[in-house]
C-alpha cells in the first residue's frame, strides 16, 4: 500500500472508538506518534481488504461474481464483455453529446479522456496521460449570480455521475494564494495535511479557469499553479516536507474548462461550438441503471492492468504519416506523434480491444482533422467578443536590468555604431 491508496476493509471491530490518548514526541528517536494506553485502543481484525480503484464496484448492486471477475481477471472480462462495452460506449457518447446539445466531437474526446490511465512512465513522461481542454465556453454561461447556473458546476455534476470521484477546482487568484492546496507535512502533528490536491488515484480533476481575471500572483499562488500544471502534464506532484520536496506520482484524468486557450498550453484543446451551448437537464435525468452501466464501462475499459499491443501495420502507417507531415509547412513534432499514438490507443481501449488497429488510427486522424478545423473557424469574431470579457492572468512580472538602460541595443551593436561615427 502506498500514499493516497483508498482501501475498504471488511472485518470485526473489537473495542470502542474514542479519544484514547494524545500524540507525543519520543524525543531523540525518529519523530513518531506515541499513544497512551495503546492496549485499550479499538482493533479491526481484517477479513478482507479491497484496494482502490475497484472497491466502489461492490456498492453498485452488481452480481458479486461479475465484480470478482472484473477485479481478478481484466483481460478475460474485457473480451467476454466486448459487445456490452460497445453498447455502453454508445450510451456514454449519447449522454455526453446530449449535454452539449448534440456536439458529438466533444463527446468523443471526453470518452478518450475518461478511459485514459497512466500505464507506464519514461523519466518525466506519463505514458497514457490525456489532459483535455474544453475552450470557447460562452461568457453568458459564466457571468451568473448563483452557482447552480454555472457551466462548470453542471459539467462537474455531469462527470460526477459516471466516475467514482470527481473534484472541481475553480481557479482564481484568491484560491491559488490560499493555504491548503499543495500537500505539505505538519511536523507538530507529524501528519501530512489534508489538502485539495491530495487525492486518490482515478479521481477525475475538473479545472475551471473561467473565473481567472488579470492581477498579480504571489509566490504561494505561483507554487500552487505550478503544482496543478505538474499534475496535468506529468501526472506527478511535489509534497512539501519543509526542508525538501518529494515527488509522488498521480493518475488523475484532467479536464480543463476555459474561455480561450488554457493557461496550460500543452493540453489538447477542443472548442465548444458557438451555437451549441449546454443542456443542463441531462445531468439530473440519468437513469440509475444506465448510470451503473456507464460506471462499469469506464472501470473495465480503463483498466490499465490489461495487456495491450499495437499492430505492426498501424505503427508503420503512423511513422510514414509522421515523415510526410514533417515535409509540409507547419511541420509536426515528436509530441504530435506521441499524441497520435496515445489517442489511437485510447480509442481502441474505449472499444474494448486489446490491440490498436489501422481503423483506430484512421478514426483518430478524422477526429483530429475536425478538431483543428473547428479551432480555425472559431478564432474570428467570437474570440474577439470573448477577449472583451476575459484576459489571460498576468502571473509574474519582473523588470529587466536592460529596462534601466538608456539604449535597448546589445552592447556589441553599440560598439559597432561608435566605430562607424
N, C-alpha and C positions, 0 to 999 in steps of 0.2 A: 504494500500500500504506500502511496506517495502523497505529497501535498496536494490538497484540493480534490482528492478522491471522495466521492459520496458513497456511503455504504448503507445497506439495510440489514439489520441483524434480527434474526428470529431466535428467541431463547427464553430462559427462565430468569426472572429478576428476583434476586434474593436481597432483602433489606428494604429500607425506606429511604426515598430520596429526600435530601435536605441539606442544610449547611452543617457539615461535619467537621469543619476546621477552617484554617486560613492558610494562605500561601506564605511560605517563609523562605529566606535565603540561607543556603547552607554555608555561606562564608567563603572559605578558601577553595573549596572544590568548584567544579563547573556549576554555573548557576542553574538551579532546577527547583521545581515546586516540591515542597515537603508538606504533607498534610497531617495534621494531628489526628489521632485515633483512626489510623488508616484501616485497622481491622474491622471497624464498625461501618465502613463505607458500603453502600449497596453494590452488589456484584451482579453482572449479567453473564450467565452461563450460555454461551452461544451454541445453538444447534445448527444454524445455517447462516452464512454471511453472503450477501449478494452485493457485488461491487458495481457501481455506476460504470457504464451508461445505460445498462439494460434493466435495472431493478424496477423502473417505473412500469414495465410491462405487466407486472403482477397486479397492478391496480386498475387495469383496463377491463377486467372481467373476461379475459380470453381463456381458452382452453389451456390448462396447465401443461399438457403435452406439447402443444404448439409453442408455448413460451419457452419451455425447456429446450426444444429443438432449435429455436432461434438463438438461444444463449450458447448452446453447446456445439452446434454444427452449422455455421453460417453458410458454407458453400453448398451443402446439400439442401438446406431450406430455401436458398435463393433459386436453385434450379427447379425445385418442386413447386415453388410459388410464382414462377415467372408469369404465367397467364394472369394471376391475381395482381401481380405487381404492375403489369401493363395497364390493367383496368384502373388500379388505384392511381397510377401516374396520370392517366387521362382525367380522372376526377379531380386530382390536385390541380392540374392545369386549368380546368374549368373554374374551380374555386378561386384561384388567384386571378385569373383573367376577368372574372365577374366583378372583383373588387375594383379593377381598373377599367370597368365598362367595356370589356371585350378586347383589351390590349394583350394579345397572346405573346407578343415579343418579350415584354417584361415578365410574363408568367414563365416562359421558357428559361430565361436567365435566373429567375428566382429558384426554380427547381434545381438548376445546376449548383446554386449556392447552398441550398438546404441539404443536398446529399453530399456536399464536399466534406472531406475529412483529411487531416494530415496523416498520410500513410507512411511517409519516410522523410528523412531530413538529410540534407547535404550542406554541411557547415551552417551558414545562417539562412539557407533556403528551406522553407517549409513546403515540401512537395505535396500537392493536393489542396493547398490553400487557394480559395477563390473568393476574395473580397469583392463585393458588388456595390456600385454607387448608382442610386436612382436619383437622377437630377431633373431639373426643369419643373419642380413642384410649383404650381401656381401660387402667387402671393396671396390671392384671395382665400386660399385654404390655410394660410399661415397666420394672418392678422385676425385673430379671434379673441374673444373675451373669456371663454371657458375652455378648459382642457378637453371636454367631451366633444368638441367640434374640430379639434386639430387633426391634421392629416397624420402626423407622427403617432398620435395616441391611438387612432383607429388602425393604422398599419401595424403597430406593435401588437394590438389585440388580434389582428389577422394572423400573424405569425405565432403568437402565443397559443392559439387554438390547436396548432398541429405539431408543436415541439414540446419536449419535457420542460425546458426552461428558456425563457426569453427575457432579456434585460434591455430596458430603454435608457439610453444616455442622451439627455438633451443638453448639448454643449452650449455654453455661454461663458463669458469672461468670469462672471462670478462663480460659476460651477467649477471651472478649471482651477481657480485660485483657492478654493476652499480645501480644508483638511479632509482626509478620508477617501482619497482617490487612488493614490499609489500605495500598494501594500507595504507596510513597514512593521518592524518589531518594536514592541514596547518592552524595554528592559526592566522596568519597575514591576510589571505583572508577569514578565517572562513569557509573553504571548505575542503572536502575530495579530495585529489589529484587523478586525473585520472591515474591509474596505470595498468600494464599489467594484474595483477591478479584480478582486479575489473571487473567482468563480470556478465552479466545477466544469470539467470538460463537457463538450457538446452543449454548452449554454450558448444560445443564439444571441448575438450582440447587435442591437439596432441603435445606430448612432445618428442623432438628429442634429444637423448643422444649420438648420433653417433659422435658428434664433441668434446666431452669431452676428454681432454688429461691430463696426470699427471701434478700436480702442486699444490702449496699451495692455500688455500681458506681463505680469511679474515673473520672477524666476520659478516660483512654485507652480504657476499656471503653465509655464513652458515645459516643466518636467512632466506635468500631467498630460499635456498634449503629446509629448514625446512617447510616453508610456502607451497611450492609445494607438499611436502610429505604429509602434513596435508590435502590438498585438495584431493590428490589421494586416501588416505586411509580412512580418516574420513569425507570427504566432509565438511570441515569447514576451516575457515581462520581467523587469528587474525589481526584486524586492529590496527595500531599503533596510539594511541591518546597521544603520548609523555609521559604522566605520568602513563598510564596504557594501557594494551592491551585488546580489546573487541572482543570476539569470535562471528563470524557470520556464519550461515550455508550456504552451497552451494549445487548445484546439477549440476555438470559438468561431463558427461561421459568422462573418461580419457583414452587415448591411448598412450602408450609409445613405441618408436622405439629405438632399441639398437643393438649393435653388439653381446654382451654377455648378461648375466642376468642383468636386470635393477638395478640401484643403489637403487631403492625402491623395496626391496626383496619380500614384501608380496603380490605382484600382481600375477595374473595368467599369466604364460609365455607360449606362443605358438611360436615355432620356424619356421622360414621360411625354406622351403625345399631347400636343397643345389642346386638342379638342376632347381629350379623354376624361380627365378628372378622376373621381373615385366614387364608388358606390358603397357607403358605409353600412348599409343594411345587410350586406353579405356577411359581415362579421358576426352578427347575432342570430343568423338564420341557419347556421351549420348544424345539420342533424347529428345526434350523438353517435350513431353507428358509423356514419361517414367520417366523423372526426376520429374515431378509434381506428378505422381502416387507414386513414392518412398518417396517423402517428406510427402505426406498424410499418407502413410502406417506407417512411423516411428512416426508420430504425434499421430495417432489413437492407434496403438499397444502399444506405450509407455506412454499412458495416465494413470498416477498414481491415478487418481480420481476414476477409475472403481474398484468395489469391486472384491476381489479375494479370493479363498479358496483352501486348499489342501485336496485332498481326503484322508479319513482315511486309505485306503489300501496303498497309496503311502507313507504316513507318517510312517506307521508301517514297511513297507519294508525298508525305509531308516534307521530306528532305528535298525532293525535286521542286515542289512549290516554293519552298523557302529560298532555294537558289535562284529561281526565276523572279521572285518578288524582290530579291536583293538587287537585281539588274534594273528595276524600274525606278522612276523618280519617287522620292519619299520612301526610301528603302526600309524594309523591316529589320529588326534586330533579333538577337537571341531571346529576348523577353517575349517577342511575338511568337516565336516557335514554341517556347515553353507554354505560352497561353493556349496555343492550338492544341498541344498535347494534353494539357490539363482539362480543357473544356470537352475535347473529344472523349477522354476517359470518363469524365463525369456524365456525359450524355449516354455512354454505354452502360455505366453503372445504374443510371436512373431507369434504364430499360430492363434491369435485372440480368445483364450479361456479364460474363467473366472475361470477355475478350473484346478489345476495340477493333472494329472493322472499318473498311473503306466507307461504308454508309454513314457511320458515326462521324467520321472526319468530314465528309461532304455536307452533312447536315449542319455541322458547326460552322463551316465556311459560309453556308447560306445565311445562318443567323448573324454572323459577323458582318456580312455584306448589308443586311437590313439595318443592323445597329449603326454602322458607320454612315449609311445613307441618312438615317434619321438625325444623327449628330450634325450633319451638314445642313439639313433642312431646317433644323431648329435653332440655328445660330444667327438668325436675322433679326427681324423686328421684335419678336417676343423676348429675345435675350436682352435687347436694349431696354425693354419695359421692365424686366426683372432687375436689371442693374440700377434702375431708378429707385428700387426699394432696398436692395441689399448690396453690400460691398464685401470683398474679402477682408477678413480681420487682419489688421496690422499687428503681427506677433512680436516683432523685435526690431528696434531701430537703434543704430549706434553711429555717431558722427565719425566719418573717416578722417584720419590725420591730414589727408590731402585737401579736405574741405577748408582747412585753415590756411592753406597756401594761396597766394595771390594768383598763381597760374596753375591750371589743372593739367598742363602738359607734362609728360615724363621728363625727368632731368636730362636724359640723353638728347631729347628733342630741343630742350632749351639751349644746350651747349652748341648744337649744330646751328641754331638760329643766331647765336652770338658770333660764331665764326664767320657766317655769311656777312654780317654787318662789318 
